[in-house]
Amino acid sequence: MRLSSLKLSGFKSFADSTTLHFKANRTAVVGPNGCGKSNVIDAIRWVMGESNARQLRGGSMQDVIFTGTAKRKPVGVASVELRFDNTYGKLGGAYNAYSELAVRRQVTREGKSEYFLNGTRCRRRDITDIFLGTGLGPRSYAVIEQGMINRLVDAKPEEMRVFIEEAAGVSRYQARRRETLQHLEHTEQNLARLDDIAAELKSQLRSLKRQSEAAIQYKTLEGQIRTLKIEILSFQANQSQKLQQEYTVEMTALGENFKLVRSESQTIEHDLEATSALFQRLIQQSSPLQHEWQQAEKKLSELKMTLEQKQSLFQQNSTSLLQLEQQKVQTKERLQLSELQVETLSTQFDEQNESLLALEQQTQTAEHNFTDVQAQHKQAQQQFEQLKTQVDQQQQKKLQMAAQIEQLGKNVLRIEQQKQTLQTQTTQIRAQVQDDEQVQLQQLQQQLQQEIIALETAIEQLQQDVQTQQDQQQSNKTDLQSLKTEIQVLLAEQKNLNQLVAKQSPKHDQNAVRLMQSLRLSAQAKAHASIIEKFLAKWLQAQLIENGQAFQEGISRQLKSSPQQPIQVAELTCLSEWIEAPQSSLWANVAVAEDLTTALRSQVDLQHAQSILTLDGYHVGSDWVIALHYDEDSQTAQGMLSHQVRLEEIEQQLAQQQPQLDNLEHQFSQQQEMLQQQQQHLQQQQQSLKQKQKELQQLDVQIAKLQSTAQAFVLQQQQLADQLKQLDLQLEEDAMQRDDLEIDLHALALKLESVLPNYKTLQFQVENLNEQLDEQQQQLTQQQQQREALRRQTSQANQQIELLEKDISFLKTQYRQIIEQIEQAKKFVDPIQLELPNLESQFQQQFQQTEKLQKTWNEWQLELNQVQEKQQQLTEQRHQAQQKDEQVREQLEQKRLAWQAAKSDREHYLEQLKELNTDALSDVSIEMKDHQQKLEKAQQQFEKIGAVNLAASQEYEEVSQRFDELSHQMQDLQNTVDQLKDAMKSIDQETRKLFMTTFDQVNQELQLLFPKVFGGGEATLSLEDDWQSGVKLMARPPGKRNSSLALLSGGEKTLTALALVFAIFRLNPAPFCVLDEVDAPLDDANVQRYCNLVKELSEQVQFIYITHNKLAMTMATDLLGVTMPEPGTSKLVTVDLEQAKEYGLVAES
């Protein structure tokens, strides 16, 4: 693949479309300085994907567009196109089939940049992918511009490495690695996002699982309740149907029984009617006998009753007669006693009436006297009140006059005082007019002003001091707060670390001493605590046994402290020197190296049980290596030792910072006290200043008053004279008015003296009448009380007399009645005593006749009773038949009602089953009580469930399915991450292999080319450390010592750099090489060597170079001249040197 042409349009100084054709392998671009030759190099780098405008000597990407000149307008688009000849198919990839490849890039003023491959729009990445591994690129070793040789010479080892990597084709591996790393980061981000989503879904799953379980339980219980209800309702419906059938059978049997009972009832009824007819006939035949017997029985009863009455009456009358005689005697005695009491009470009543009459006369007299005294008292009181009113009015008038006289006297004194005051004021005014008080006040004013200025100056100084103190206090406060914050942060970190250490410590056997607790590191080792922690990960929780103790069973790891001899491996430090306590064989045979390379160099010196721990995380033995950062067993420590080290550091920091905090707080409190004192002093000064200012204002007021007073003195004197005249007139008027009032007061005093004797006499009379009125009132009250007591006693005696008279009247009546009753009783006893024998004989005769009739009747009655018993039996049978009939009827009605109820229940059960959208089950056999209990239990559980999300099951399935999908995706992503890590590992291995191979080959080529370029000497490439470190270039020109490029001369640096570039070219020749004035620092001899080298390499590589040297020009097969016919615009002039030689225009070299 070779470069065939370069087309520029609107790019920098190439305003017009310009095409540079590269026919041969050596094309020289020549022209004067500033004509735009380097723009050709910039165009090649730009079209191959350069994105940094500064690398193209511009400020922005729009600077590559032609900006116009004084005669030409600027263009809107810059375009550059490279054409490659791929006839031999060396391009590789998808574009290997094309014989020609056109790469074009254009940019607009709006900053829109576009790439094209064979006219098809593409990405920048597609362009860079084509040139990966070919040695071409925007910053590859194939394009060497001005100053790049110097940058190559001055390049750091890491920068020098880039050229070797480009020559090795590692760039495409690195691009793949970057893509893989980006893909890996993107995949890990996706995995992290999926982890977050999965965690959220997991929490949703837990909630939905509970809801789903509740919904399932809800549906299960609902189905169970529905099933139980259906079974119970079906069973009840079937039972109702069976009951209906049973009731129908029973009703049919009862109907038949009812007919039999009716037939028996009719038979009994017929027999009863016949027996009743016979009984009636017997009754009719027995009626005369019964009537005769009854008459005889009646007559016997009458006689017996009459006899008994007579006997009883005789007995009663005899007894009553005796009782009446006794009552007669008792009544007579009570009557005599009552008459005696009446006589005694009558005598008392008459005496009390006489006393009452006398007392009433006295009371009437006392009331009359009390009325007279009360009338006199009222009259005297009225006279006294009238006179008292007159006296009070006169005394009040006297007091008023006296007050007026006293007021007039005060007015006279006041007026005289006012006159004296006015005269005094007049004298003072006259004295003040001659005084120099105003001068003194002005002097005092000046003194106060000076004091105020001094106070203001002192206050300003105090304010500055206070502000300075406040600033210093604020600074100390900030430092104090910062220190407190640091201490709080350290305490919080200490607390968190203690919690982590407590969590990491084993819960069992907490009294045992662990290695982690006793491990003490040196200051140097604390910086690498994480590496030591990974190294001792399995032993940090080991139980530390004292030297006198024996190892115990059942404990996973035990360790004894024992002195050990540290190992000596090369110049490496022993790990036991870093671990101060305890000493153990675990680290006594372990050395410490900086990195894995150092450890591997010393690996051969290791003996049995010895190893090396590297600070970059590797544990190297004599025939093994463990990467602690990737070893799972080494990760079990989880920061235990580093946490312990950090806790010790925190304790040290706290121990250092706590005294600082106390000192700062003490300083802060002292400064605060000083500040308060200064503020108090400042307030005192400010108060003094205010007081002085106030005094100054008062002085100003006084001075102003004095000035105004001096002006008003004349007016005041006139006003005082007028006031004195008015006061004299008023004084005369008040004196005359006072004399008149004194005369009136004297007349009023005489009038009062004449009235006072009558006033006192009436007052004495009123007081005597008051006393008499009180005495009369007391006597009248006592007499009224005595009268009332006598009245009560008289009334009581009268009532007793009336009661006794009523008793006497009652007793007299009772006595007469007793006498009458005795007479009547005597009248009844005598006839009855005569009739009793006759009545007894009649009773015996009638008794015999009645017994005879009764015997006849008893015989007849026996026959009648037999018929009656039969009738009663038949009646009972009929009654029983009726009861049986009624029972059968009631049973029939009950069965009918039960049948109707069973029918209604069955319809109700079927209706409930219909509501459940089901039919009744047949052949259902259940235990009703158990089913009812199950139904109640299910309903209770159903009610306990509460609100249920019925869609939770479906949501749970959906979320669970999504969670499973996410889990699969996460597993796929994890697999992808593993694959990408494997791919990166593979890329790193391939890159290492390719880089080291290329490095060795470039080193060999450099060792061959350097003597050719310099005519002797040698140059070598070396790695600083491992294969990923930088590359150093050491050169020794002929006759000099081996040294770095920085110690060489300018020409030697250029030749050495060219030797390195051409060594790379010879190893991995790029399709073309662009050189921009690299021969400028060389002399003719070295330019010739440079030309010889270019000629040699041009057989494999196409060279396009810019030069001002004639030797370099003559080496070219084509010359492309760049000129600038007008300022700011470049033009191309092409010269074919072969044709020029044919025409003799160019001398053969």
Salt bridges, closest charged atoms under 4 A:
ASP16 OD1 - ARG72 NH2 2.42
ASP16 OD2 - LYS1131 NZ 2.79
ASP42 OD2 - LYS12 NZ 2.84
ASP42 OD2 - ARG57 NH2 2.39
GLU50 OE1 - ARG45 NH2 3.27
GLU50 OE2 - ARG139 NH2 2.94
GLU81 OE2 - ARG83 NH2 3.52
GLU100 OE1 - ARG83 NH1 3.38
GLU114 OE2 - LYS112 NZ 3.36
GLU114 OE2 - ARG121 NH2 3.29
ASP126 OD1 - ARG123 NH2 3.13
ASP129 OD2 - ARG125 NE 3.92
GLU145 OE1 - ARG45 NH1 3.33
GLU145 OE2 - ARG151 NH2 2.98
GLU165 OE2 - ARG161 NE 2.86
GLU179 OE2 - ARG125 NH2 2.18
GLU231 OE1 - HIS931 NE2 2.61
GLU250 OE1 - LYS895 NZ 2.56
GLU269 OE2 - ARG878 NH1 3.12
ASP271 OD1 - HIS270 ND1 3.96
GLU360 OE2 - ARG791 NH2 2.95
ASP372 OD2 - HIS368 NE2 3.35
GLU406 OE2 - LYS410 NZ 3.81
GLU451 OE1 - LYS692 NZ 2.92
GLU493 OE2 - ARG646 NE 2.79
ASP633 OD2 - LYS538 NZ 3.54
GLU648 OE2 - ARG520 NH1 3.77
GLU648 OE1 - LYS526 NZ 3.58
GLU649 OE1 - ARG646 NH1 3.30
GLU665 OE2 - LYS484 NZ 3.90
ASP728 OD1 - LYS419 NZ 2.68
GLU788 OE2 - ARG791 NH1 3.60
GLU835 OE1 - LYS310 NZ 3.26
ASP885 OD1 - ARG262 NE 2.83
ASP885 OD2 - ARG889 NH2 3.23
GLU886 OE1 - ARG889 NH1 3.93
GLU893 OE2 - ARG896 NH2 2.30
ASP988 OD1 - ARG177 NE 2.60
GLU1005 OE1 - ARG1066 NE 3.31
GLU1018 OE2 - ARG1036 NE 3.59
GLU1052 OE2 - LYS1040 NZ 2.66
GLU1077 OE2 - HIS1108 NE2 3.08
GLU1096 OE2 - LYS1012 NZ 3.73
